[in-house]
Amino acid sequence: MSFRPYTDEYKARFAELAELFVACRQAFRDVAASTNWRPVRKSPAASDIQKLSEHDPAYPQTVAPKISMVLYCYLYSASEHLGSLGALYTMQEVLISPGVLLRCVLEHCAVSMWVLQRGNGALEDRLARAYLEELASAEEAKKTSGRLLGKNANEHQEQAAQFKALREEAELVFGEPPFDKKGRASIRDQYRLGPTETVVRMLGFMSQPRAATEAAGVYDYLSNLSHPTLYPHYQLWMRSDDGGEIRSTMNLDAHEKQVRLAVIPYYETLSYVMSYHGWPPAPQERLTAVMERVLPGVFVASEKI
């Protein structure tokens, strides 16, 4: 049984979609290079950093830039995943692997938006969510090193000490233990959301919003592409009329809808992060031009996956 090659029309369209993914990655790199990830004076980010730097009693020096650095790490991750999607589309590996990266893009964008938006705009809530991300990360580092190296290994002991120090720092900053009575990480009544809930929340308030049930279904489908699950494979293939070849059931419209699913949330997250830092719009304007050329009407009509 052989695979039917893509036509020249498909190959040309894949090349255009790859260009868009690379443009998404480049937009982030242009922003980072031109700003050195430092906020503009009087921007919301600069105001947050100033208030945290001048807090009395003084906070540890690591506190003031914490929100901005969480955003950097997650937006960098989303941009690199998009660059990787560009590489896949260049090589025409466009059926299974893109779903894994699409899921990663949505997750990193969704957490970035959660850190910035949830909590009615209060600085303390943004900071609390940034701490919740760091605490979860430090706990994972401790757990992973213990499993890989053993509880007596120096690296695990260091990771455990770092987690303990971060937990104590959070309690110092907020005046409350960063865990509730059930042992869940919680600061100022903020809780770190699960991946599905975080993505559903983001897709629900975007400029082209999706209903919660639909958004959850999108995330479920991408998760099923990421793990051994048969039904996506069954849906992706059909036999040719003579039975000698198999070909993909995904037409170009389906590919474009999938591309929109990654690019639009990333674009809006980048926009929000740039606005928070007060940065000039030139890098995003260049991305806008590529999006409008490659996906005409992308900023008008919502697409279903």
N, C-alpha and C positions, 0 to 999 in steps of 0.2 A: 504494500500500500504506500503510495507516494504522496507528497504534499504538493498541491498546485501552487506554483510561484505567483507572487503578486504581479499585477499588470503594471505597465509603465505609469498609468494614471495613479495607482495606489502609491507607487514608489515616490513619485513627484510630490504627492500630498504628504506623505510621511516626512519628506525632507523639509517641507514648509512647517509642519508641526514641530519638528526637531528644532528648527530655527527659533520658534516661539519659546520653547522650553529653555533654550540657551539664553535667550533674551531675558527671561525671568531671572535666571542665575546672575546674569551680568548686571541687572538693575541693582541687586543687592550689593554686588562687589563695587559698583560705582558709588553707591551711597556710603559704604564703609570706607572706601578709599578717600572720598572727597570730604568726609566729615570727621574721620578718625573716631567715629562713634561718640562724638561729643555734642551735646545739645546746644542749640542756639540760645543765646541769652534771652531771658523772659519767656522761653517756651515752657509748656507744662512740665517737661522732664527736668529742665534747669531749675524750675521752682521747687520740684520735689527734692532734687539733690541739695539745693540750698537749705531748705527747711530741715532736712535730715542731718546735714552737716552742722547746722547751728543749734541743734536740739540741746536743751538743758534739762537734765544732765546729759553730758556728751555721749553719743553712741560710739561703738567701735567704728574705725575708719572704713570697714568693709560694708557698712550699712548703706551709706548714701548712694553708691552706684548700683546697688543690688538689682533694682527693678530693670534698669537699662541693660545690665549684663545678661539677665535671664532672657530678655527679648533678643539680644544679639545672638546668643547661643541657639535659640530655637528658630529664629528667622534664617540664620546661616544654614542650619540643618535643612529647612524647607527648600532653600535656594539650591543647595547641593543635590538634593533628591530630584529637583526639577532638571538640573543639569544632567543627572543620570538618565532621566526620562528622554532627554534629547539624544543621548548616546544610544539608547535602546531603539528609538525611532529611526535614527540614522542607520542602524544595523538591521532594521525591520524585525526586531524582537518585540512584537507589539500586542501579544495576546494575553499572556499570563503575568509576566514580570512587571508590566506597568501598574497592575493593580496593587502590588506590594508597595511601590513607591508612591502611588496616589494616596494610599492610606497613610503613609508616613507624612506626606505633605499636609494632609488634612489635620492630623494629630498635632503637629508642631504649630501650625497656624492657629488651631483652635485653642491651645493652651496659651499662646501669646495673647490672643484676644481676651481670654478669660482673665489673665493677669491684669490687663489694662481696664477692662470694661465692667466687670461684675462688682457691685458694691457701691453703686451710686456715686462713683467718682471720688471717694475719700482716699487721700494719700495713705492713710493707715491701712486701708483695706488692700490697696495695691501692694503695699509692702508685705502685708500678711500673706498674700497669695504667692509672692516671690519667695518668701521664707518657706511656705509649704512645699513649693517645688524643690528648694534646696534640701529640705529635710527628707523628702521622699528620695531624692538622689543619694544623699549621704547614707540613708538606711539601706538602699540597694547596694551601694558600694561595700558597706560593711557585710551584708549578707553574702554577696557574691565572693568576696575575698575569703570569707570563712568556708564556703563550700569548695572553692578551688584550692586553697592553700592550707586549710585547717585552722581551728580556733587559736592555736598557739603560735601561728606564724606572725612575724613582725609586721608585715603589711596589714594583716587583719587587725592586729592590735592598734595600729595607727588609724585605720579606718574607723574602728570602734571609738577611739578617742576623739576623732574629728566629729563624728556624729554626736557624741555626748557634749562636746564644746559648742556645736551649733545649736543643739537643743537648749543649752544653758544661755547662750546668747539670745535666742528668741525669747526666752522667759524674761531676760533682763530688759530687752527692748519693749516688750508688750505688757510686762507686769503680770503675766499669767502663764501657766504651763502650756506648752504647745500641743498637748494631747488632752482629749476629754476623758471622762470617767470610763469610757469603753475602750480606751487605748487608741482611738482614732486621732490622727493629726488634726488639730483644730486651733485656729487663732482668730480672735475677734468674731467668733461664730462663722468663720469661713472654713469650708471643707474642700479639699482637693477632689475634683470630680473624676469619675472613671472615664476611660477613653470614649466610649459610646456617648455618654451624656455630654461630654465636652464638645464633641463634633456636632452632635444634634443641636446643641445650644448655638454654636457658631452658624451653622447652616440656616437656623431659624431667624436670625436677625440680619442677615446679609441683605444687600440691595435687591437681590433676586432670591427671596427666602423660600425655604422648603418647609413643609409641614413636618412636625416631629416624627410621625410614623414613617413618612417617606425618607427623611434624613437618616433615621435609624436603619431603614432597609438598605440605603446606599452604603452605610458603614458596614453593615452585615455582609453585603455582597463583596466589598473589597477585602474584608477579613477572610471570607471563604476563598478568595483568590490567593490569599497569603498563606493559607494552611491547606493540608491535604483534604480536599472536599471535591466530590465527583461531579456534582450537578453543573458547576460552571464549565467543566470540560465537555460534558455531554452537550451543553448548549452552544459551545463554540465551534462545533464541527458538523459538517454534512458531507455526504458522499456525492461525487459527480454522477451524472445520469448513467454513465456506463459502469459505475462502481469501481473504477480503477484508481481514482484519486479522491483524496479528501481535501476540502477547502474550508476556510474560515467563514462562519456565518456573520462576522462583524463587517458591516459595510463602512464606507467612509463617514457617513453620518454618525454611526455609533462611536467611531474613533474620535470624532470632533466633540461629541457630548462628553466623552470621558476626559478629553483634554480640558474642556471648560470646567469640569468638576475640580481639577487641580488648580488651574490658572486663576480663576476668579477669586476663590478664597485667598490665595496667595497675594494677588493684586490688592485686595481690600485690606489684608493684614499689613502689607508693606505700606499702604497709604496711611493707615491708622498709626503705625509706628513712626513714620516720617512726620506726621502731624504732631504727635506727642513730643518729638524732639525739635520741631520747628525747622526742619531741613528744607532747602529749596527743592522744587518739584522736578527739576530737569531729568534725573535718572528715570523717574516714573513716567514722565512725558514721553521719553524715548520708548519705554515699554508699551505705553498706551498706543503709540503709532504702530508698533509691530502687531499688537493684539488686534487692532482694527483692520489691519491689512490681511492678516492670516485668518482671522475669524470675524468677518463682517457681521455687524449687529450684535457683537458680544456684550455690549453694555446696554442692550435694549431688551432682548427676549430671554426669558429663563428657559433652560433646557432640562429635560428629564433624562435620567440615565436608565 
